Amino acid sequence: MSTAPMPQFPTGFRWGVSTSAHQIEGATTADGRAPSIWDTFARSPGRISDGSSGEVACDHYHRHTEDVALLAGLGVSAYRLSIAWPRIQPTGAGPANPAGLDFYDRLVDELLAAGVDPVATLYHWDLPQPLEDAGGWLHRDTAARFAEYAEKTAARLGDRVRLWITLNEPFIHMSLGYGMGVHAPGRMLLFDAFPVAHHQLLGHGLAVAALRTHAASPVAIANNYSPVRVLGDRDADRAAGAAYEALHNRLFTDPLLGRGYPELPGFDPSVIHPGDLDTIATPIDVLGVNYYNPTGVRAAEEGSPLPFDLVPLDGYPRTAFDWPVAPDGLRELLGWLRDTYGDALPPIEITESGCAYDDAPDADGQVADPERIAYLDGHLRAVRAAIDDGVDVRGYFVWSLLDNWEWAEGFTKRFGLVHVDYATQTRTPKSSYTWLRDVIAASRPGSAR
Ligand code: GBH
């Protein structure tokens, strides 16, 4: 880790942390909430590595006041939460459930009272189960349902949410949820999952318009990106790199920024109706970038069903998830976005960046996580370097405030700045929390350094 002082960030740079509803809230039957695809998925045997579910998670639904105090203590200027669609529309359609909206209404007010800007993601993968039963995101109508939900939510919260995010990581939802079956809804359609991309993007575009009828705040989408490192120098390796880049980094960005879809083998364009590409390209104000690591790619072995092979990258430390810790990849990615999209690229906020380690309290109850401090230090310096390179980056959100329910990995991966003892729901700020608090305080205009 660098011993040089952390460089200053531009005035107004947004410091934040992120969570998502199903990973922290619990209370899955409270106040009229009905099952989402993740409740169903977690109930089917063998899907979640520790057999757990999000039924209780961090019990944030009942402990939000304590969690807002943790945010205030950290000194962040923003908090990215997600709204659970099945709390707002338990069946995925029809009138809004007032009790569901009340929860987020209170939370938003608590955040504002604590001086923290609420940033709300409308969809972090928790589709109401009845919509999945009707075909989920393979079904075009889900896009219209999503816009309706966006409208109802913005009607209540649009005056106070400071940044709206339509979808979280539509690529991961499509690929892991509908392509490979390791996330909910657990479907294994491989490349037949492409309609899920188009319908999510269509839902996004319709939702942008719906949000703008109630909210003056900026609107974004949070995509995940991974800079591609081509391993090998054969033409086939370069072609494999380009294929992976189109699938992972461009499928959900080219059409958003008005370029239509990239060339993708297996993509059946018959799902695209006249006018859809214009709807999808409805202007957004901010591009949310979730970054975890770069990806090594080379030509596929003979007979592989995929047009590329993904290869672990050597030479990096690894997290508990075995993902490489590569802050240089973040700077590279931000440069790639600027070079690829030029003037069409909106201002960027890093809407997720973080790491999992096996953090545990010591005999004195303290939780030391020096690896996470090194991770955040490196990634913040990479953001600063990208700003110096000329990329317009306006904010950085750490994934995550709390250790939480890590989807198919259950409670086995801890991403929090705050440790959670799930048996007692005790929250213990880790040493990274204190470190980040000091970095944020030092970045305030007029602070000592
Ligand atoms: C995000 O997804 C989610 O938005 C969030 O809910 C989740 O809790 C968080 O990240 C942590 O997982 O095979 O070694 O190249 C992250 C998506 C997909 C990022 C897999 C890293 C590949 C690692 N991730 N990816 S590797």
Residues whose N, C-alpha, C, O or C-beta is under 5 A from the ligand:
A	BS01	GBH	E169 I172 Y292 P294 D322 W323
